């Protein structure tokens, strides 16, 4: 391929990754899907009429194949399954604020967990048409269904998304200020302050994949969650662990690091109605490697008094 073709592919890489990640919920698998798309593009003999449409179709088909093979693995996953966290505060800001909000919502962990319950074809129809605006004619070619069938797939997916994900707080400044207070209270082990920031039916979800300490079940309720998170903060107070505030999957979150700067876990928050509604903590080391060196969470827990 010519250097121009390489440049054109690189310009479209962020879009291809965005499609694959929303379909797969995995940074590593999405990157692999984009790489496979590049290889297939290199192997193609005829230049496509629309490079964007061609590459989007290829990366979607590759992702659908991965989804079908991943379903069995996820059925046997140890504990709760959460998407691999994606740090989104480094991404280019979309010039249209309303469109930027839509894209942030569609990549949230809440949205990805709803997509996880849909068929691969429903996911593809929703992501391609509703999120990225591809016409149904192109969606139909990708999934091998008629346009009318794709409309129905997208409609069912759209309804599931409306029913299954929360309406996040729109004011980003207020949302981020609340998140800052939450992480300050957590690291201070301040149970009362945490209680004031949490929704009455707040939930905490943890994903260790059997490879790191985790909450095997969802923890629900303001008192239980406040005490649990406050105890966690007190346990690690003064140990040199740091909390790095980041935007995670379009929502407020943080990366927790050990004294050497290695990643221990990532938390993402759903802020709804001026309260923290859901806390999701990803500590499975396999899901954190794309963020840099990963700490041995078991060793960290043992060192600081938890066997």
WOFEN-V648700 format. One record per residue. N is the residue number from 1. SS is DSSP state (2 for helix, 1 for strand, 0 for the rest). D_FIRST is the distance of its C-alpha to the first C-alpha in Angstrom with 2 decimals. Layout:
BEGIN
n:N ss:SS d_first:D_FIRST
n:N ss:SS d_first:D_FIRST
END
This chain:
BEGIN
n:1 ss:0 d_first:0.00
n:2 ss:0 d_first:3.79
n:3 ss:2 d_first:6.66
n:4 ss:2 d_first:8.15
n:5 ss:2 d_first:6.19
n:6 ss:2 d_first:7.12
n:7 ss:2 d_first:10.43
n:8 ss:2 d_first:10.99
n:9 ss:2 d_first:10.67
n:10 ss:2 d_first:13.04
n:11 ss:2 d_first:15.33
n:12 ss:2 d_first:15.79
n:13 ss:2 d_first:16.24
n:14 ss:2 d_first:20.01
n:15 ss:2 d_first:20.50
n:16 ss:2 d_first:18.86
n:17 ss:2 d_first:21.01
n:18 ss:2 d_first:24.00
n:19 ss:2 d_first:23.78
n:20 ss:2 d_first:23.42
n:21 ss:2 d_first:26.17
n:22 ss:2 d_first:28.58
n:23 ss:2 d_first:28.14
n:24 ss:2 d_first:28.46
n:25 ss:0 d_first:30.67
n:26 ss:0 d_first:28.94
n:27 ss:2 d_first:26.77
n:28 ss:2 d_first:25.59
n:29 ss:2 d_first:24.86
n:30 ss:2 d_first:23.06
n:31 ss:2 d_first:20.78
n:32 ss:2 d_first:20.16
n:33 ss:2 d_first:19.46
n:34 ss:2 d_first:16.82
n:35 ss:2 d_first:15.17
n:36 ss:2 d_first:15.47
n:37 ss:2 d_first:13.94
n:38 ss:2 d_first:10.76
n:39 ss:2 d_first:10.81
n:40 ss:2 d_first:11.59
n:41 ss:2 d_first:8.90
n:42 ss:2 d_first:6.29
n:43 ss:2 d_first:8.91
n:44 ss:0 d_first:9.47
n:45 ss:0 d_first:9.63
n:46 ss:0 d_first:11.04
n:47 ss:0 d_first:10.06
n:48 ss:0 d_first:12.95
n:49 ss:0 d_first:15.91
n:50 ss:0 d_first:16.16
n:51 ss:2 d_first:13.35
n:52 ss:2 d_first:16.27
n:53 ss:2 d_first:18.22
n:54 ss:2 d_first:15.56
n:55 ss:2 d_first:14.76
n:56 ss:2 d_first:18.51
n:57 ss:2 d_first:19.40
n:58 ss:2 d_first:17.25
n:59 ss:2 d_first:18.58
n:60 ss:2 d_first:22.02
n:61 ss:2 d_first:22.07
n:62 ss:2 d_first:21.05
n:63 ss:2 d_first:23.77
n:64 ss:2 d_first:26.30
n:65 ss:2 d_first:25.87
n:66 ss:2 d_first:26.49
n:67 ss:2 d_first:29.47
n:68 ss:2 d_first:31.09
n:69 ss:2 d_first:31.03
n:70 ss:2 d_first:32.13
n:71 ss:2 d_first:35.21
n:72 ss:2 d_first:37.24
n:73 ss:2 d_first:36.48
n:74 ss:2 d_first:37.59
n:75 ss:2 d_first:40.75
n:76 ss:0 d_first:41.84
n:77 ss:0 d_first:40.87
n:78 ss:0 d_first:43.75
n:79 ss:0 d_first:45.24
n:80 ss:0 d_first:43.59
n:81 ss:0 d_first:39.84
n:82 ss:0 d_first:38.22
n:83 ss:0 d_first:34.60
n:84 ss:0 d_first:32.85
n:85 ss:0 d_first:33.75
n:86 ss:0 d_first:31.15
n:87 ss:1 d_first:32.06
n:88 ss:0 d_first:31.44
n:89 ss:0 d_first:33.29
n:90 ss:0 d_first:30.30
n:91 ss:0 d_first:28.15
n:92 ss:0 d_first:27.87
n:93 ss:0 d_first:30.95
n:94 ss:0 d_first:30.47
n:95 ss:0 d_first:32.21
n:96 ss:0 d_first:34.32
n:97 ss:2 d_first:36.81
n:98 ss:2 d_first:37.61
n:99 ss:2 d_first:34.00
n:100 ss:2 d_first:33.56
n:101 ss:2 d_first:36.61
n:102 ss:2 d_first:35.28
n:103 ss:2 d_first:32.05
n:104 ss:2 d_first:34.21
n:105 ss:2 d_first:36.52
n:106 ss:2 d_first:33.81
n:107 ss:0 d_first:32.48
n:108 ss:0 d_first:36.02
n:109 ss:2 d_first:37.21
n:110 ss:2 d_first:39.77
n:111 ss:2 d_first:37.16
n:112 ss:2 d_first:34.96
n:113 ss:2 d_first:38.10
n:114 ss:2 d_first:38.92
n:115 ss:2 d_first:35.44
n:116 ss:2 d_first:35.98
n:117 ss:0 d_first:38.90
n:118 ss:0 d_first:36.99
n:119 ss:0 d_first:35.20
n:120 ss:2 d_first:31.39
n:121 ss:2 d_first:31.36
n:122 ss:2 d_first:33.72
n:123 ss:2 d_first:31.66
n:124 ss:2 d_first:28.48
n:125 ss:2 d_first:30.45
n:126 ss:2 d_first:32.07
n:127 ss:2 d_first:29.11
n:128 ss:2 d_first:26.80
n:129 ss:2 d_first:29.63
n:130 ss:2 d_first:32.23
n:131 ss:2 d_first:30.27
n:132 ss:0 d_first:27.05
n:133 ss:0 d_first:28.34
n:134 ss:0 d_first:26.15
n:135 ss:0 d_first:28.25
n:136 ss:2 d_first:29.97
n:137 ss:2 d_first:28.26
n:138 ss:2 d_first:24.88
n:139 ss:2 d_first:26.76
n:140 ss:2 d_first:28.36
n:141 ss:2 d_first:25.13
n:142 ss:2 d_first:24.02
n:143 ss:2 d_first:27.39
n:144 ss:0 d_first:28.38
n:145 ss:0 d_first:31.59
n:146 ss:0 d_first:33.16
n:147 ss:2 d_first:33.04
n:148 ss:2 d_first:36.71
n:149 ss:2 d_first:36.18
n:150 ss:2 d_first:33.47
n:151 ss:2 d_first:35.95
n:152 ss:2 d_first:38.48
n:153 ss:2 d_first:36.17
n:154 ss:2 d_first:35.39
n:155 ss:2 d_first:39.11
n:156 ss:2 d_first:40.22
n:157 ss:2 d_first:37.68
n:158 ss:2 d_first:38.74
n:159 ss:2 d_first:42.37
n:160 ss:2 d_first:41.76
n:161 ss:2 d_first:40.04
n:162 ss:2 d_first:43.00
n:163 ss:2 d_first:45.50
n:164 ss:2 d_first:43.91
n:165 ss:0 d_first:42.72
n:166 ss:0 d_first:44.98
n:167 ss:0 d_first:45.09
n:168 ss:0 d_first:44.21
n:169 ss:0 d_first:46.16
n:170 ss:0 d_first:44.64
n:171 ss:0 d_first:46.00
n:172 ss:2 d_first:43.50
n:173 ss:2 d_first:45.96
n:174 ss:2 d_first:48.73
n:175 ss:2 d_first:46.43
n:176 ss:2 d_first:45.17
n:177 ss:2 d_first:48.74
n:178 ss:2 d_first:49.92
n:179 ss:2 d_first:47.18
n:180 ss:2 d_first:48.18
n:181 ss:2 d_first:51.80
n:182 ss:2 d_first:50.84
n:183 ss:2 d_first:49.05
n:184 ss:2 d_first:51.87
n:185 ss:2 d_first:54.41
n:186 ss:2 d_first:52.51
n:187 ss:2 d_first:52.26
n:188 ss:2 d_first:55.92
n:189 ss:0 d_first:56.99
n:190 ss:0 d_first:58.79
n:191 ss:2 d_first:59.59
n:192 ss:2 d_first:61.48
n:193 ss:2 d_first:58.70
n:194 ss:2 d_first:56.19
n:195 ss:2 d_first:58.55
n:196 ss:2 d_first:58.68
n:197 ss:2 d_first:54.88
n:198 ss:1 d_first:54.34
n:199 ss:1 d_first:54.72
n:200 ss:1 d_first:57.67
n:201 ss:1 d_first:55.45
n:202 ss:1 d_first:52.68
n:203 ss:1 d_first:50.55
n:204 ss:1 d_first:48.86
n:205 ss:1 d_first:46.11
n:206 ss:1 d_first:44.88
n:207 ss:1 d_first:42.03
n:208 ss:0 d_first:42.48
n:209 ss:0 d_first:41.16
n:210 ss:0 d_first:44.02
n:211 ss:0 d_first:42.49
n:212 ss:0 d_first:44.24
n:213 ss:0 d_first:47.42
n:214 ss:0 d_first:47.24
n:215 ss:0 d_first:49.37
n:216 ss:0 d_first:49.43
n:217 ss:0 d_first:50.79
n:218 ss:0 d_first:50.38
n:219 ss:1 d_first:52.99
n:220 ss:1 d_first:54.56
n:221 ss:0 d_first:57.12
n:222 ss:2 d_first:57.69
n:223 ss:2 d_first:60.33
n:224 ss:2 d_first:58.52
n:225 ss:2 d_first:55.23
n:226 ss:2 d_first:56.92
n:227 ss:2 d_first:58.89
n:228 ss:2 d_first:55.95
n:229 ss:2 d_first:53.61
n:230 ss:2 d_first:56.52
n:231 ss:2 d_first:57.34
n:232 ss:2 d_first:53.76
n:233 ss:2 d_first:53.82
n:234 ss:2 d_first:57.19
n:235 ss:2 d_first:56.10
n:236 ss:2 d_first:53.28
n:237 ss:0 d_first:55.10
n:238 ss:0 d_first:55.31
n:239 ss:0 d_first:52.92
n:240 ss:0 d_first:50.21
n:241 ss:0 d_first:47.82
n:242 ss:1 d_first:45.97
n:243 ss:1 d_first:44.81
n:244 ss:1 d_first:41.73
n:245 ss:1 d_first:41.68
n:246 ss:1 d_first:38.25
n:247 ss:1 d_first:36.96
n:248 ss:1 d_first:35.97
n:249 ss:0 d_first:34.20
n:250 ss:0 d_first:35.30
n:251 ss:1 d_first:38.90
n:252 ss:1 d_first:41.15
n:253 ss:1 d_first:40.98
n:254 ss:1 d_first:41.11
n:255 ss:1 d_first:39.74
n:256 ss:1 d_first:42.57
n:257 ss:1 d_first:42.28
n:258 ss:0 d_first:44.60
n:259 ss:0 d_first:46.18
n:260 ss:0 d_first:43.24
n:261 ss:0 d_first:40.77
n:262 ss:0 d_first:39.40
n:263 ss:1 d_first:38.73
n:264 ss:1 d_first:41.54
n:265 ss:1 d_first:40.87
n:266 ss:1 d_first:39.58
n:267 ss:1 d_first:41.79
n:268 ss:1 d_first:40.93
n:269 ss:1 d_first:43.69
n:270 ss:1 d_first:44.33
n:271 ss:1 d_first:46.68
n:272 ss:1 d_first:48.64
n:273 ss:0 d_first:51.80
n:274 ss:0 d_first:52.08
n:275 ss:1 d_first:52.16
n:276 ss:1 d_first:49.85
n:277 ss:1 d_first:49.54
n:278 ss:1 d_first:47.15
n:279 ss:1 d_first:46.08
n:280 ss:1 d_first:43.19
n:281 ss:1 d_first:42.82
n:282 ss:1 d_first:39.90
n:283 ss:0 d_first:40.95
n:284 ss:0 d_first:39.06
n:285 ss:2 d_first:37.28
n:286 ss:2 d_first:34.31
n:287 ss:2 d_first:33.68
n:288 ss:0 d_first:33.99
n:289 ss:2 d_first:31.79
n:290 ss:2 d_first:28.92
n:291 ss:2 d_first:31.53
n:292 ss:0 d_first:32.27
n:293 ss:0 d_first:34.94
n:294 ss:1 d_first:37.29
n:295 ss:0 d_first:41.05
n:296 ss:0 d_first:43.17
n:297 ss:2 d_first:44.96
n:298 ss:2 d_first:47.66
n:299 ss:2 d_first:48.52
n:300 ss:2 d_first:48.67
n:301 ss:2 d_first:51.05
n:302 ss:2 d_first:53.23
n:303 ss:2 d_first:53.44
n:304 ss:0 d_first:54.70
n:305 ss:0 d_first:57.27
n:306 ss:0 d_first:55.72
n:307 ss:0 d_first:55.82
END
